Amino acid sequence: MSDGSGAPSVKIAEVQRLATALAARVRYAQLVGRPVYETQIAALVGAARLMDEEKAPWPPMVEEVLTELARSIEGAVTVAADPPEEP
């Protein structure tokens, strides 16, 4: 993966930086009640997968936001899967 020039590590560092910036935007949107767009989530997931492939750690903000998003999605699926109560 590395040709000795250090290029892959520089590219991964840039992915980590950009993913952190996007995660911060998502967090801000959550805090002020703005929508979080599917494209933002997809970009964060894609960056996380790339970091995993390169065995690079996720920045703390990225991990926190993705974990929180996963919990909210799981909660929404659980609520939607529960049958409605009969009156």
N, C-alpha and C positions, 0 to 999 in steps of 0.2 A: 504494500500500500504506500509506503514511503519510499521516495527515490533518493533520500538523504539530503534533500534541499530544505526540508522543514515545511514545505508547502502544505501537506495535508494538515499538520497541526495548526498552521496559520488559518486555514480554511475552517477547521472545526472551531477554533477560537472565535472566528467571525460568526459562525452559526450559533454558537453559545451566546454571543453578545446580542445578536439580532433576536434570538428566541427569548432572551431575558427582557429585551425592550418590548416585544410583543406581549409577553406574559404580564408585564407591568401595565400595559394598555388595557388588557383584558381585566386585570384586577381593578383598575380605576373605573372601567365601565361598570363592573359589578357593584362597586361602592357607591356610585352616583346613580345607579338604576338605569343605565343605558344598556342597549342590547349587546350581546356578545354574538358575533356572526359566525356561522359555520365555517367560513373561509379562515377565520382566525384560529378556530379550534383545529381545523385540518392542517394549517401551517405549523402550529405548535406540535401536533402529533407527528407530522412529517419530520420536523427538526429533532424531536426526541428519538424517532426511529433511526435517523442518520447518526445521531450521537451514540446510540446503542451499537449500531453497526461498526462504528469506529472505536468502540469501547471507551468513549469519552463520557465523563460524568455530566449529568444534567445540572444546570445551575439551580440553586435553591428556589428561586422565584418560579422557574419553569416547573419544577417538581411540585411545588405547592399549588400552583394554579391548575395543573393537569390532574392532580389528586383531587382537588376540590371539584373540578368539572366532572370527573368520573363519579364522584359521590352523588352529585346532583343529578346526573344522568341515571344512575342506578336507582336513586330515589324516585325519579319520575317514572321509570319503567315499572318499579314495584307498585307505585300508586295506580298507574294505568292498568296493571295486571290484576289488581284486587277487584273482585266482583262488587258491584254496588250493593249496599245493604237494602233489604226489603223494608218498606214502611210498616 
